Amino acid sequence: MNTTSTFPSVNEQMDVIREHVVDLLPEADLVRKLERSIATGTPITAKLGLDPSRPDIHIGHAVVLNKLRQIQDLGHRVVLIIGDFTAMIGDPTGKSKTRPALTLEETRANGATYVAQASLVLDASRTTVVYNSEWLDALSFRDVIALAAKYTVAQLLERDDFTKRYRGGEPISVHEFLYPLSQAYDSVAIKSDIELGGTDQKFNLLVGREIMRAYGHEPQCILTMPILEGTDGVEKMSKSLDNYIGLTDTSSNMFGKTMSIPDTLIPRYLTYACFASAAEVETVTKGLADGSLHPRNVKVDTAKRIVARYHGQQAADDAYAEFERVFVKRDMPDVMDERTVPTSPVNIVDLLAALGFCSSKSEARRLVQQGGAQVDGAKVTDIAEMIDLSSPRVIRAGKLKFARVSAKAD
């Protein structure tokens, strides 16, 4: 037994782990795990499951990843589980209908990008990455029945989204019940000591405790972190809602998107995207309330800190200078994407959708009608307007999206 421990004291570790956490259950169990870890010189195993249903990670995901990094820096073992198998089921959390299934190949392709993106926050050299298809794909039907027998339908219906769908007459496929059980089996497979997730994952994490106990393992503790609102200030950050700031966004896009958040979100972004101290956030919150701090100045500082975290300080300074020049002085950026379209002229709505500046034609129509589309610096407000692209034109959508566009030569 190694009795020489390099871990900080239990109190020091708990102070770090508790910071900004919503749920830490049961806290007494985690204290006992940490005491044993120090006594034996053996790190605890902290688990985070990532659902690779989409290929991009945003700063909302980084809220949990940063907490995992803190646990990693305390000397503990971090395991990232890429849910390539469970993503084929589709996490029903918060969903009002059954999600379309993905293939294993699709989930693995998305999962590969997750590892690189998560490494922008985690120390890759001290992170173990596994795919849950390694054990879930190997389970026999007998094994699945044995797993399903360890939890009841009544227990699964305690989950809020299942309850709402059941009471509302919305269909629930049987395979959706297997998602929390499969995620729980991941904890059995790696003998997790603590599992992390957003507050929307609390039910799934608690199922993990029960399934570990049913398989004769010491139950994991659970830790949940807040869900970060997107740049619209209303919905949770999501690529599908186009209100996200991606970890791999360019420095200028990352800066500009942060500057677009409502002033009311500044303290939350400082806390969960910049990971500022509670004392600093309190000072900023008071300053914004009494008028001693101007929201724009605080937002600039927040944006620079977010960019510096993922791109470096020089990139943050350059992004700020570019933002000032383009959006304050109303200049065009010196460098922008060069794009081509098949024909000219083209309808402005079709053009914005084809460029990917809007996620749908209906969104493009709204943007045009609201005055958010420009061609060569002039607003276009008629959704029927045809744009001549026989020579290059600068197309702008909203504050952040530019491209120099022309029609393909015959």
Summary of the structure (lengths in Angstrom):
residues: 410
radius of gyration: 24.1
end to end distance: 75.9
largest distance: 76.6
contacts: 1298
relative contact order: 0.09
helix: 48%
strand: 15%
